Amino acid sequence: MQNSRYRSVAAAVSGIDNVLSQNISNFNELSVSVGAIQTNVAQGLIGVVRRFDIVGTPNVLSLTTAAGTTEARQVLTNLADGNLSANSSQAVTGGQLFATNSNIFNIANRTNLYLGSGNVNGGANSLPSFPVQGVSQTSVAAAFGSVDGYLTQHSNAISSLQTEYEIIDDLNRGTAGVVQRVAPAEEGAPATNQLVLTAIDGTAGEPGAAQKLSNLAAATLSSNSTDAVTGAQLFATNTNVTNIDDRVTSVEGDVNTIGDTITTIQGDVTNITNQVTSGTAGVVQRVAPEQANGPATNALVLTAINGTAAQPGAAQRLSNLAA
C-alpha cells in the first residue's frame, strides 16, 4: 500500500493512518498557502497585475513581467471598449483612442483652416496669426475686434462722405454756400435764375448783410457779355464819363461864350442897322436936327473916313452916278 508492504492488518492500518495524517498536514499547509495566495490576490500583491506598496499611491496597479517586476512595460490586449462618459472609470482601448486622435486631427485641420496659421497638432498649440491692416492679431476675437474697429472707421468715413456729398448736392442746387439760389415763389415751381450773396449763417431767403465779391476777373465788355464787371472796370468807365462831362461842360461854356458874342454882334448889327437906317452912320449921314428930339432933317452929307454928319471932314466926291 502506497508502495509499502505490511505483514499485518494492524500495520497496514497504522501505515494508512500515518499517510492520512501526512495528507492532512499537507492539506492544512496547502490550505494555508491557498489562503495566503487568495489574500495576496485580493490585495493585489501577486499576479500579472499587482499593487505595489508605494507610499501615497495605494490605488495604483501595475502590469508585471514574467519575473514579477515592473522593469519593462507590458501590453494589455483583448480589452473591451470602455464606456465613454463623464463618470466612466473604465479602461479604453487603442481603437477608442485612435478614433479620438483622428477626431482631434480633423478638428486640428479645420482649426488650422479656420484660424489661419494656428496649430494644435502634436500638442504644439501655437497661436494663429491674422494680419489686419499690417498688424498681426493672435486670436479670432482680437482679429474680429480689429476688423470691427476698421469697419467702424470706414462706416464713419462713409457717413462723413455722405454728409459731404449732401453738402455738395446742396451747393449744386444752390441751397447752401455763400452764393445761394433764390427759391421760387411757389413750391414745386421751376428753379429761379436769381442768385444772392449770403452772410455767415445766411440763406437765400434771409441773406443778411450785403457782401462784397472780390478777386473777380475783369469781365468781357461786349453787347452779349453776361460777365460780372469789376470795380476797376466801372471806375474806368466812371472816369471816362467824368472826363466826357468835363469836356461837355467846357464845350457848353464855349457855346455860351459864342452865344454871348453872337448876342453882342447881334446888338452891334442892330445898332449899325439903326444907325444906317437913321443916317447916323456910313459915308452918307443925315444932318442932325438943331434941337434934340426934333424931327429929322432932310439934309445929307458925305463924310470922310471916321467923319460924322457934324464933322464930315474933307469934301468927298460922289461918282458913278446914273444919268
Rosetta blueprint (number, residue, H / E / L):
1 M L
2 Q L
3 N L
4 S L
5 R L
6 Y L
7 R L
8 S L
9 V H
10 A H
11 A H
12 A H
13 V H
14 S H
15 G H
16 I H
17 D H
18 N H
19 V H
20 L H
21 S H
22 Q H
23 N H
24 I H
25 S H
26 N H
27 F H
28 N H
29 E H
30 L H
31 S H
32 V H
33 S H
34 V H
35 G H
36 A H
37 I H
38 Q H
39 T H
40 N H
41 V H
42 A H
43 Q H
44 G L
45 L L
46 I L
47 G L
48 V L
49 V E
50 R E
51 R E
52 F L
53 D L
54 I L
55 V L
56 G L
57 T L
58 P L
59 N L
60 V L
61 L E
62 S E
63 L E
64 T L
65 T L
66 A L
67 A L
68 G L
69 T L
70 T L
71 E L
72 A L
73 R L
74 Q L
75 V L
76 L L
77 T L
78 N L
79 L L
80 A L
81 D L
82 G L
83 N L
84 L L
85 S L
86 A L
87 N L
88 S L
89 S L
90 Q L
91 A L
92 V L
93 T L
94 G H
95 G H
96 Q H
97 L H
98 F H
99 A H
100 T H
101 N H
102 S H
103 N H
104 I H
105 F H
106 N H
107 I H
108 A H
109 N H
110 R H
111 T H
112 N H
113 L H
114 Y H
115 L H
116 G L
117 S L
118 G L
119 N E
120 V L
121 N H
122 G H
123 G H
124 A L
125 N L
126 S E
127 L L
128 P L
129 S L
130 F E
131 P E
132 V E
133 Q L
134 G L
135 V E
136 S E
137 Q E
138 T L
139 S L
140 V H
141 A H
142 A H
143 A H
144 F H
145 G H
146 S H
147 V H
148 D H
149 G H
150 Y H
151 L H
152 T H
153 Q H
154 H H
155 S H
156 N H
157 A H
158 I H
159 S H
160 S H
161 L H
162 Q H
163 T H
164 E H
165 Y H
166 E H
167 I H
168 I H
169 D H
170 D H
171 L H
172 N H
173 R H
174 G L
175 T L
176 A L
177 G L
178 V L
179 V E
180 Q E
181 R E
182 V L
183 A L
184 P L
185 A L
186 E L
187 E L
188 G L
189 A L
190 P L
191 A L
192 T L
193 N L
194 Q L
195 L E
196 V E
197 L E
198 T L
199 A L
200 I L
201 D L
202 G L
203 T L
204 A L
205 G L
206 E L
207 P L
208 G L
209 A L
210 A L
211 Q L
212 K L
213 L L
214 S L
215 N L
216 L L
217 A L
218 A L
219 A L
220 T L
221 L L
222 S L
223 S L
224 N L
225 S L
226 T L
227 D L
228 A L
229 V L
230 T L
231 G H
232 A H
233 Q H
234 L H
235 F H
236 A H
237 T H
238 N H
239 T H
240 N H
241 V H
242 T H
243 N H
244 I H
245 D H
246 D H
247 R H
248 V H
249 T H
250 S H
251 V H
252 E H
253 G H
254 D H
255 V H
256 N H
257 T H
258 I H
259 G H
260 D H
261 T H
262 I H
263 T H
264 T H
265 I H
266 Q H
267 G H
268 D H
269 V H
270 T H
271 N H
272 I H
273 T H
274 N H
275 Q H
276 V H
277 T H
278 S H
279 G L
280 T L
281 A L
282 G L
283 V L
284 V E
285 Q E
286 R E
287 V L
288 A L
289 P L
290 E L
291 Q L
292 A L
293 N L
294 G L
295 P L
296 A L
297 T L
298 N L
299 A L
300 L E
301 V E
302 L E
303 T L
304 A L
305 I L
306 N L
307 G L
308 T L
309 A L
310 A L
311 Q L
312 P L
313 G L
314 A L
315 A L
316 Q L
317 R L
318 L L
319 S L
320 N L
321 L L
322 A L
323 A L
